[in-house]
Amino acid sequence: MTAEAQALADTIFDRRARPFVCVEATAEGNPRFALALKVNLRGLGGRFSNSYYVVRCRHKYDLSSGLQNRLRAECAFLGAGG
């Protein structure tokens, strides 16, 4: 298999495997949150503490809560496998 074909196969596999573990969260506002940002979630136990990729992010501001990010992030692995 050529290097180009292998790279394409790896990309397709990674894209399909990534939603294996999903998290939806509200975080303290940060205007730098964006799609494809890699975030490290800790304190979720050994199974779910890991690096995740943001696949959906909405910035919200109101007078009572200030700036918040509502996001969905995905990872292909349990634990520290990613």
Protein Blocks (a to p, Z undefined) as FASTA:
>chain_A
ZZklmmmmmmmmmmmmmmmpccdddddddfkbcghiacddehkajklgccdddfbdcddd
dfklopadddddddfbecjlZZ
